[in-house]
Amino acid sequence: MLSRRRFLRHASAGAAGLYAATMVRSRLREQYAFAAEMGIQPEEAINLANNENSLGPGDEVMDAIDSVLGPEGVIAGRYPFRFLGPATEAIAEKFGVSTDNVLVGAGSTQILVDATHQYASADKALVGSLPTYEECFGYAALMGYRTKAVPLTPDFRMDLDQTLHAVKGSGMLFYCNPNNPVATLVDPSDSKDFLTRALDTEKDLRILVDEAYIDYVTTPGHETMIPLALENPRVIVARTFSKAYGMAGLRIGYAIAHEDTIAELSDFHMGNSVSIPALVAANAALERDRSNPDFLPDEKKRNAEARDFILKFFRDRGLSATDAQTNFIFTDVGMPVEQFQAACAAEGLRVGRPFPPLWTRCRISIGTMDEMQRAATKMARVLDSAMKMAA
Ligand SMILES: Cc1ncc(COP(=O)(O)O)c(C=O)c1O
């Protein structure tokens, strides 16, 4: 939907009708494409598959992109060099660090690949939990690097003791906290102590702390590992604008680390990978944070309310879900997840894919409250009909 503010801004530019039509078209394009794929009406389609943010980046960010691209878009004919500095400075300012402590990438994915490339190898294993976010393991497999995957504990948390064994002789630990796809968080009182012990256990170890979902954590006492990364060159923190800032399609993320580590990561970092709209968007989002300090807390609250609603839906049905600290949940669906996924798709609802070896658990992203309420109606039909078939 076109917001009133953006509509008025463009109305005053004298092209309201055309602009409104264009905006509505572009905002609905994804919805229509998805609905067409599903063979249903667009207003019926709900996409909760990829831990995205249904709200998008927001007016301030879209205005900034519009104003830099301009109606003729001539800036799009230029390389992004001069936009990288201001975005890097804005990120550095957010954390009170130097720009030498920041590396901007095309999504945090680029940072994850940079680090895996630099610190894992055929001899020095990449260590992580099973399952976890796959990017590092996927890159390691492609390159023929050694890997060690540590199964989760029975309550779907990272197994810290087993991980400590696994890091011996290894090159890099991928520490995804909260962890995707299971949504759980390491107890805040254990996290820093564990990382310090891992660094002591293996003197060559590097640790990549993935904080993609940190803005959605509601467990009291949880804190970023950025201070540890600044003081210890063997720790890197990866962050993204794809989640709470609603910019998954724009592709921008970053690393925060000691300046020597940023220099090392930069050796393998493909330059000019981040587009002008993404850099401008990040800058505008951080400017909004400065003028509206409630933006991130409000987004966290909105997500937590929709998350509580859908967690209750499953738990009321006797289906156990993990303690979600993210913009998705991970829940038992009482049937093979592929069956649940296909039945939901027939209802116009896209949910997460299987995450072996957890075959009856489904990852479901958090949309708006309205989307979650409509999704619950669809999922109730799927679960009821499976129960009837089984009876
Ligand atoms: C834990 C985790 N890290 C990193 C990413 C990649 O994010 P980006 O869009 O910044 O590349 C994701 C994406 O879902 C993720 O779940």
Ligand as a Chemical Component Dictionary entry (heavy atoms), coordinates in Angstrom:
data_LIG
# 
_chem_comp.id                   LIG 
_chem_comp.type                 NON-POLYMER 
_chem_comp.pdbx_formal_charge   0 
_chem_comp.three_letter_code    LIG 
# 
loop_
_chem_comp_atom.comp_id 
_chem_comp_atom.atom_id 
_chem_comp_atom.alt_atom_id 
_chem_comp_atom.type_symbol 
_chem_comp_atom.charge 
_chem_comp_atom.model_Cartn_x 
_chem_comp_atom.model_Cartn_y 
_chem_comp_atom.model_Cartn_z 
_chem_comp_atom.pdbx_ordinal 
LIG C1 C1 C 0 21.460 -16.330 10.331 1  
LIG C2 C2 C 0 21.503 -15.643 9.025  2  
LIG N1 N1 N 0 22.626 -15.035 8.646  3  
LIG C3 C3 C 0 22.724 -14.385 7.487  4  
LIG C4 C4 C 0 21.655 -14.357 6.608  5  
LIG C5 C5 C 0 21.838 -13.662 5.287  6  
LIG O1 O1 O 0 21.342 -12.411 5.354  7  
LIG P1 P1 P 0 21.635 -11.318 4.233  8  
LIG O2 O2 O 0 20.329 -11.033 3.599  9  
LIG O3 O3 O 0 22.185 -10.173 5.007  10 
LIG O4 O4 O 0 22.631 -11.861 3.272  11 
LIG C6 C6 C 0 20.460 -14.962 6.945  12 
LIG C7 C7 C 0 19.315 -14.922 6.028  13 
LIG O5 O5 O 0 18.234 -15.367 6.263  14 
LIG C8 C8 C 0 20.388 -15.639 8.184  15 
LIG O6 O6 O 0 19.276 -16.274 8.565  16 
# 
loop_
_chem_comp_bond.comp_id 
_chem_comp_bond.atom_id_1 
_chem_comp_bond.atom_id_2 
_chem_comp_bond.value_order 
_chem_comp_bond.pdbx_ordinal 
LIG C1 C2 SING 1  
LIG C2 N1 SING 2  
LIG C2 C8 DOUB 3  
LIG N1 C3 DOUB 4  
LIG C3 C4 SING 5  
LIG C4 C5 SING 6  
LIG C4 C6 DOUB 7  
LIG C5 O1 SING 8  
LIG O1 P1 SING 9  
LIG P1 O2 DOUB 10 
LIG P1 O3 SING 11 
LIG P1 O4 SING 12 
LIG C6 C7 SING 13 
LIG C6 C8 SING 14 
LIG C7 O5 DOUB 15 
LIG C8 O6 SING 16 
# 
